[in-house]
Amino acid sequence: MLRWKAGVPIATLAPSHPDSARGSTVDALDALIDRAIACGASDIHLEPQAEGGRIRFRIDGTLRPHLTLPSGLFGALCARVKLIGELDLGERRLPQDGRTAFLRGERTYETRIATLPGVLGEKLVVRLFDRDGGLRSLEELGMLPAQRARYEAILRAPHGLVLIAGPTGCGKTTTLYSSIELLDPQRRNVTTVEDPVERYIPEITQVQVHARAGMTFPVALRALLRQDPDVMIVGEIRDGESARLAVSAALTGHLVLATVHVNDAERAPARLFDLGVEAQALEAALRCVVAQRLVPCGGAGRTAQYELREYGAGPQC
């Protein structure tokens, strides 16, 4: 019998009976996901080793060893993950991406699954999103009252580009969602384009990107511009066409919020330059960059530390 470190059983395999083995693999994955959720993990890493494989959880930004499995169960577990993500089970030479959603109690979770071929076998990373988790206010996330007041004033503007900047895993999407309360969605047409939709927000329209079906960020943004939008929220600017569409929308009477992967506020405009946005257009469109990073908070957990940099409008804070 395999056990968690805390002594909770994962599964008991009975290889002599195929149906029992399959059932045990399903139970093992369910238990693994339940444990990850209970630990507050954002990602589950399934990593092949010379003998078997190990599982690690990313908790508060740090990867923590959780479990080592024998080859048989580790391989079966990886196959099960690929199956629920609708990936090609026979493809082990190329990276694959998939997703699935599931219920735990009354809460809906979404997973994003990514595979990477390695010398010892495929590595899988499963990212967990709690769609139904309650939103925290910007103050609860760590934004100072003076920063929030300035940010709210910026979001009252009818048009312009607002960038949420920071490294991977620093909570940019959480800040984006928490910003919606300041956008007056009762009176404004607020629409998001996301990959994936991490949680459902009432009173707004959310669009899921599905690249394999042809629903890319640029396709969704072009369609959104024909929907009489007031506020366009872009989950992430990843490519030149999306960057140019976001800037163009900000210049033609829309308020656009988007995230970019950079380490600080100063690098955010440069990221859009690198993606092919003209300097003159960006200078005219950009209203604010909200840069954030996570810092230790007391004895446990982390909180966001924000920097607001406005463009053409007063001092920074």
Secondary structure per residue as TSV (DSSP state, phi and psi in degrees):
chain	resnum	aa	ss	phi	psi
A	1	M	-	360.0	132.0
A	2	L	-	-91.5	143.7
A	3	R	B	-133.4	151.3
A	4	W	-	-68.2	165.9
A	5	K	T	-59.5	-31.8
A	6	A	T	-78.4	-3.0
A	7	G	S	93.6	8.1
A	8	V	-	-86.4	127.7
A	9	P	B	-62.5	142.2
A	10	I	-	-91.9	-62.5
A	11	A	-	-163.2	158.0
A	12	T	-	-118.8	115.8
A	13	L	-	-88.0	144.8
A	14	A	-	-128.2	80.7
A	15	P	T	-58.1	-24.1
A	16	S	T	-69.9	-14.9
A	17	H	S	-123.6	105.9
A	18	P	H	-53.8	-42.5
A	19	D	H	-63.8	-37.7
A	20	S	H	-65.1	-39.9
A	21	A	H	-63.3	-43.8
A	22	R	H	-63.2	-44.2
A	23	G	H	-62.3	-38.8
A	24	S	H	-66.6	-36.0
A	25	T	H	-64.9	-43.0
A	26	V	H	-60.4	-46.4
A	27	D	H	-63.0	-39.1
A	28	A	H	-63.5	-42.8
A	29	L	H	-67.3	-40.8
A	30	D	H	-59.3	-44.3
A	31	A	H	-65.5	-38.7
A	32	L	H	-62.3	-46.5
A	33	I	H	-65.6	-42.1
A	34	D	H	-59.2	-41.4
A	35	R	H	-67.1	-41.4
A	36	A	H	-61.5	-42.4
A	37	I	H	-63.6	-44.3
A	38	A	H	-62.4	-31.9
A	39	C	H	-83.6	-6.5
A	40	G	T	74.9	28.4
A	41	A	-	-76.0	141.8
A	42	S	S	-92.1	-25.4
A	43	D	E	-143.5	147.3
A	44	I	E	-114.3	124.8
A	45	H	E	-105.9	123.5
A	46	L	E	-110.4	110.2
A	47	E	E	-120.0	119.9
A	48	P	E	-70.1	145.7
A	49	Q	-	-129.8	177.2
A	50	A	S	-57.2	-37.7
A	51	E	S	-129.3	105.3
A	52	G	S	83.6	-145.5
A	53	G	E	-161.2	162.1
A	54	R	E	-119.3	157.1
A	55	I	E	-122.5	130.7
A	56	R	E	-127.1	149.0
A	57	F	E	-110.1	140.6
A	58	R	E	-94.6	114.7
A	59	I	E	-126.2	125.0
A	60	D	T	52.8	38.0
A	61	G	T	85.4	-4.7
A	62	T	E	-115.6	134.2
A	63	L	E	-77.2	127.9
A	64	R	E	-124.0	126.2
A	65	P	E	-58.6	139.1
A	66	H	E	-126.1	-40.0
A	67	L	E	-162.0	145.4
A	68	T	E	-116.5	134.4
A	69	L	E	-120.5	150.4
A	70	P	-	-69.5	161.9
A	71	S	H	-55.7	-43.5
A	72	G	H	-60.4	-50.2
A	73	L	H	-71.5	-37.2
A	74	F	H	-63.0	-45.1
A	75	G	H	-63.6	-41.4
A	76	A	H	-65.5	-37.4
A	77	L	H	-66.3	-43.3
A	78	C	H	-63.1	-40.5
A	79	A	H	-63.3	-38.7
A	80	R	H	-65.4	-40.6
A	81	V	H	-62.0	-45.0
A	82	K	H	-63.3	-36.7
A	83	L	H	-64.5	-47.3
A	84	I	H	-71.2	-22.4
A	85	G	T	-87.2	5.1
A	86	E	T	57.7	41.5
A	87	L	-	-97.0	163.7
A	88	D	-	-77.0	111.8
A	89	L	T	-64.2	-30.2
A	90	G	T	-84.1	-11.7
A	91	E	-	-90.0	110.9
A	92	R	-	-123.9	6.0
A	93	R	S	-100.2	-20.6
A	94	L	S	-122.4	149.6
A	95	P	-	-65.1	149.4
A	96	Q	E	-135.6	154.4
A	97	D	E	-130.2	139.6
A	98	G	E	-151.7	179.2
A	99	R	E	-156.0	160.1
A	100	T	E	-156.0	166.3
A	101	A	E	-129.5	151.6
A	102	F	E	-152.7	162.2
A	103	L	E	-103.2	139.4
A	104	R	E	-130.0	107.4
A	105	G	T	66.2	-123.8
A	106	E	T	-103.5	10.6
A	107	R	E	-106.9	142.6
A	108	T	E	-102.8	129.1
A	109	Y	E	-116.2	144.5
A	110	E	E	-114.6	142.8
A	111	T	E	-120.0	141.3
A	112	R	E	-112.7	124.4
A	113	I	E	-113.4	130.6
A	114	A	E	-132.1	133.7
A	115	T	E	-110.9	152.6
A	116	L	E	-143.3	117.4
A	117	P	E	-66.5	133.9
A	118	G	E	-129.5	173.9
A	119	V	T	-61.3	-37.6
A	120	L	T	-92.1	-0.4
A	121	G	E	132.7	-175.4
A	122	E	E	-77.1	135.0
A	123	K	E	-99.5	138.4
A	124	L	E	-121.0	139.9
A	125	V	E	-124.0	127.7
A	126	V	E	-113.6	115.0
A	127	R	E	-94.8	135.1
A	128	L	E	-106.5	134.5
A	129	F	E	-127.0	129.2
A	130	D	E	-92.6	100.0
A	131	R	T	-64.7	-32.6
A	132	D	T	-100.8	6.2
A	133	G	-	-65.1	142.4
A	134	G	-	-67.0	143.5
A	135	L	-	-82.2	138.9
A	136	R	-	-94.3	151.6
A	137	S	-	-71.2	163.7
A	138	L	H	-61.9	-35.6
A	139	E	H	-64.6	-40.3
A	140	E	H	-65.4	-30.3
A	141	L	H	-73.7	-23.1
A	142	G	T	128.7	-0.4
A	143	M	-	-73.7	131.5
A	144	L	-	-71.3	151.5
A	145	P	H	-54.1	-41.8
A	146	A	H	-65.6	-38.1
A	147	Q	H	-65.9	-42.3
A	148	R	H	-63.1	-40.6
A	149	A	H	-61.7	-43.3
A	150	R	H	-68.2	-40.3
A	151	Y	H	-63.8	-43.1
A	152	E	H	-62.0	-39.6
A	153	A	H	-62.7	-38.8
A	154	I	H	-64.7	-41.3
A	155	L	H	-74.5	-11.3
A	156	R	T	-78.1	-16.1
A	157	A	S	-64.0	146.8
A	158	P	S	-74.8	-19.7
A	159	H	S	-153.3	167.6
A	160	G	E	126.3	167.5
A	161	L	E	-111.5	127.8
A	162	V	E	-119.3	123.2
A	163	L	E	-107.5	132.7
A	164	I	E	-101.4	115.3
A	165	A	E	-117.0	148.3
A	166	G	E	164.6	167.8
A	167	P	-	-73.1	170.4
A	168	T	T	-59.3	135.8
A	169	G	T	80.8	12.4
A	170	C	S	-93.0	-0.9
A	171	G	S	97.2	22.8
A	172	K	H	-60.9	-43.7
A	173	T	H	-65.7	-36.9
A	174	T	H	-60.9	-43.4
A	175	T	H	-62.5	-40.6
A	176	L	H	-59.9	-47.1
A	177	Y	H	-63.4	-42.7
A	178	S	H	-68.5	-18.7
A	179	S	H	-73.6	-19.0
A	180	I	G	-62.2	-32.0
A	181	E	G	-61.8	-22.5
A	182	L	G	-90.1	-3.5
A	183	L	S	-95.1	-1.6
A	184	D	-	54.6	60.2
A	185	P	T	-65.0	-15.2
A	186	Q	T	-66.5	-32.1
A	187	R	T	-110.8	-7.2
A	188	R	S	-123.7	148.0
A	189	N	-	-84.4	100.9
A	190	V	E	-106.1	125.0
A	191	T	E	-134.1	137.7
A	192	T	E	-109.0	151.9
A	193	V	E	-123.6	117.4
A	194	E	E	-135.8	156.9
A	195	D	S	-148.6	94.4
A	196	P	S	-92.7	177.3
A	197	V	-	-73.5	112.4
A	198	E	-	-83.0	-29.1
A	199	R	S	-157.0	152.2
A	200	Y	-	-88.5	135.3
A	201	I	-	-119.5	123.0
A	202	P	T	-66.5	155.4
A	203	E	T	77.6	1.6
A	204	I	S	-129.9	165.5
A	205	T	E	-101.1	131.2
A	206	Q	E	-119.5	130.4
A	207	V	E	-112.4	128.5
A	208	Q	E	-94.0	123.2
A	209	V	-	-71.3	138.9
A	210	H	B	-141.9	86.6
A	211	A	G	-60.4	-38.4
A	212	R	G	-64.8	-25.6
A	213	A	G	-93.4	2.3
A	214	G	T	92.1	0.1
A	215	M	B	-91.3	80.3
A	216	T	-	-89.6	173.4
A	217	F	H	-57.7	-49.1
A	218	P	H	-60.7	-41.5
A	219	V	H	-61.3	-45.4
A	220	A	H	-65.3	-40.6
A	221	L	H	-67.0	-40.2
A	222	R	H	-63.8	-40.3
A	223	A	H	-66.2	-38.6
A	224	L	H	-63.0	-35.0
A	225	L	T	-63.8	-16.9
A	226	R	T	-96.2	9.3
A	227	Q	S	-107.0	21.4
A	228	D	-	52.8	53.2
A	229	P	-	-79.8	147.2
A	230	D	S	-96.1	-45.8
A	231	V	E	-126.9	128.1
A	232	M	E	-113.9	126.4
A	233	I	E	-114.4	119.9
A	234	V	E	-105.9	117.1
A	235	G	S	-55.4	-36.5
A	236	E	-	-164.1	132.6
A	237	I	-	-87.3	111.4
A	238	R	-	-112.5	-20.2
A	239	D	S	-142.3	166.1
A	240	G	H	-62.8	-40.6
A	241	E	H	-65.2	-42.2
A	242	S	H	-63.3	-40.6
A	243	A	H	-62.6	-45.1
A	244	R	H	-66.9	-38.5
A	245	L	H	-65.0	-40.4
A	246	A	H	-63.4	-44.6
A	247	V	H	-66.3	-42.5
A	248	S	H	-60.9	-42.2
A	249	A	H	-63.0	-40.2
A	250	A	H	-65.4	-27.8
A	251	L	H	-86.0	-8.6
A	252	T	T	-118.7	32.7
A	253	G	T	96.9	17.1
A	254	H	-	-120.6	147.7
A	255	L	E	-91.0	125.7
A	256	V	E	-121.3	126.1
A	257	L	E	-113.3	137.4
A	258	A	E	-153.3	155.4
A	259	T	E	-102.3	150.7
A	260	V	E	-137.2	145.5
A	261	H	E	-90.3	93.8
A	262	V	-	-143.2	166.6
A	263	N	S	-86.6	-21.0
A	264	D	S	-154.4	173.4
A	265	A	T	-63.7	-36.7
A	266	E	T	-62.5	-32.9
A	267	R	H	-84.3	-10.8
A	268	A	H	-62.5	-49.7
A	269	P	H	-60.7	-38.0
A	270	A	H	-62.0	-33.5
A	271	R	H	-62.3	-41.3
A	272	L	H	-71.2	-34.5
A	273	F	H	-59.3	-44.8
A	274	D	H	-60.7	-28.9
A	275	L	T	-86.0	2.0
A	276	G	T	101.4	8.7
A	277	V	-	-76.1	134.6
A	278	E	-	-70.3	140.1
A	279	A	H	-58.9	-41.9
A	280	Q	H	-64.3	-40.7
A	281	A	H	-66.7	-43.4
A	282	L	H	-65.9	-39.5
A	283	E	H	-61.0	-37.3
A	284	A	H	-75.6	-29.9
A	285	A	H	-90.4	-36.3
A	286	L	E	-70.9	125.0
A	287	R	E	-103.3	-38.4
A	288	C	E	-162.6	146.9
A	289	V	E	-118.7	126.2
A	290	V	E	-106.3	106.3
A	291	A	E	-98.3	143.3
A	292	Q	E	-144.0	156.4
A	293	R	E	-149.1	157.6
A	294	L	E	-96.6	133.9
A	295	V	E	-125.8	153.1
A	296	P	E	-57.5	142.5
A	297	C	-	-122.7	105.7
A	298	G	T	60.2	-136.1
A	299	G	T	-82.4	-23.4
A	300	A	S	-150.2	155.5
A	301	G	S	77.4	-179.1
A	302	R	E	-138.0	158.2
A	303	T	E	-128.9	157.5
A	304	A	E	-82.8	140.4
A	305	Q	E	-115.0	124.1
A	306	Y	E	-108.7	149.5
A	307	E	E	-131.2	125.9
A	308	L	E	-105.3	126.4
A	309	R	E	-122.9	110.6
A	310	E	E	-89.8	153.5
A	311	Y	S	-118.7	115.1
A	312	G	S	74.7	22.6
A	313	A	S	-154.5	75.7
A	314	G	S	83.2	-175.7
A	315	P	-	-74.1	163.5
A	316	Q	-	-88.5	161.9
A	317	C	-	-150.8	360.0
